[in-house]
Amino acid sequence: MSLINYASREISCKIVYYGPGLGGKTTNIKYIYSKISPNAKGNLISLATELDRTLFFDFLPVNLGNIRGFKTRFHLYTVPGQVYYNASRKLILKGVDGIVFVADSQVERLEDNIDSLQNMLENLQEYNLNLASVPLVLQYNKRDLPNISTVDELENILNPQKLPSFEAVAIQGIGVFETLKAISKLVIRNLS
């Protein structure tokens, strides 16, 4: 749920990167953070758990324009990848305006992707949200590795709704900003 700050004339939107552990959520966030102008972003905050971490920062994009005279500030979050941190995963989804589901393209991670996607849908349901009310973009990460599922296989299993999806190699920045741009546009369209 977007927050409106009338004093600063800003609308704050929350985008959450969701997916299985070690799938590339943190790599996406760190790459984006490294490429955004220092005067347009806040600090990168990392909350570490014993085996995983949650990252977040906010930024004010310069080229997305205004909505009714308000600037749009995006707050990007990752969830812990491990499902046993479900309480944290659920809490981070509270007030979400858009989600990027980062799937690991490796064949052996397909079940982890399915489990994580199902977990995300269940957690959204706890807040009476669903994919009709929250924009979702899928990213098929690690496309540079040898043992990967085809995009068609991933689409059939993870994206039967035919939502926007992107191939990525987040560690190289490939597909990272395309994914962010797509979810940002959907979030802004959802505000209108």
C-alpha positions, -999 to +999 in steps of 0.1 A: +000+000+000+016+032-012+023+059+014+017+096+004+039+123+020+022+156+013+050+176+029+077+162+005+052+156-023+063+120-026+045+087-030+064+058-015+060+024-031+073-009-018+087-035-042+097-069-028+121-093-044+109-128-035+122-162-044+142-192-032+174-190-012+205-181-033+184-174-064+197-139-069+175-116-050+203-100-031+225-098-062+197-079-080+194-054-051+231-049-048+235-044-085+207-018-087+221+000-057+256+002-072+243+018-104+220+044-089+233+079-084+243+085-047+221+116-044+190+096-056+192+068-031+192+060+006+215+037+025+216+000+018+205-017+050+212-053+057+194-072+084+213-105+090+198-136+104+219-167+113+219-181+078+203-154+056+197-117+052+172-091+043+183-061+023+165-028+016+170+007+004+150+034-012+156+055-043+139+083-062+141+076-100+146+106-121+130+095-153+096+081-142+079+114-140+053+127-115+019+113-105-005+143-099+025+165-090+041+139-067+074+122-071+076+085-067+101+069-043+106+032-045+116+011-015+132-022-026+133-052-002+145-088-004+130-115+017+152-142+033+154-171+009+149-199+033+112-208+039+119-215+076+122-177+079+085-175+069+075-150+096+101-125+082+090-133+046+054-126+055+062-094+074+082-080+045+052-085+022+030-062+044+021-031+025+037-044-008+029-025-040+048-049-064+067-081-064+096-094-084+098-132-082+134-142-088+135-178-100+168-198-101+170-213-136+190-243-126+171-276-132+178-289-097+162-257-082+128-261-099+111-275-068+126-247-047+111-222-071+077-239-070+078-240-031+088-204-028+062-192-053+035-211-034+048-197-001+046-162-016+009-167-027+000-181+007+017-151+025-001-127+002-034-144+011-027-137+048-031-100+039-061-106+016-039-099-014-036-118-047-020-114-081-051-095-093-043-068-068-005-068-066+016-065-097+041-093-102+070-097-126+091-129-129+128-130-134+145-162-146+180-157-132+213-176-137+207-180-175+245-182-180+248-216-161+250-249-180+222-270-164+192-248-167+155-252-175+143-237-208+123-205-206+093-224-220+095-249-191+098-221-165+069-202-181+047-233-181+054-242-145+059-208-128+040-184-150+007-199-163-009-164-160+016-151-186+028-122-165+058-102-176+090-122-173+126-116-180+158-137-184+187-125-163+222-130-152+220-107-122+257-110-112+265-093-146+235-070-144+218-086-174+181-082-172+182-065-138+171-030-148+146-044-174+129-063-146+130-032-123+116-010-150+087-034-157+076-038-121+080+000-115+057+008-145+031-018-133+032-003-097+027+032-111-001+021-134-017+004-104-016+037-085-035+056-111 
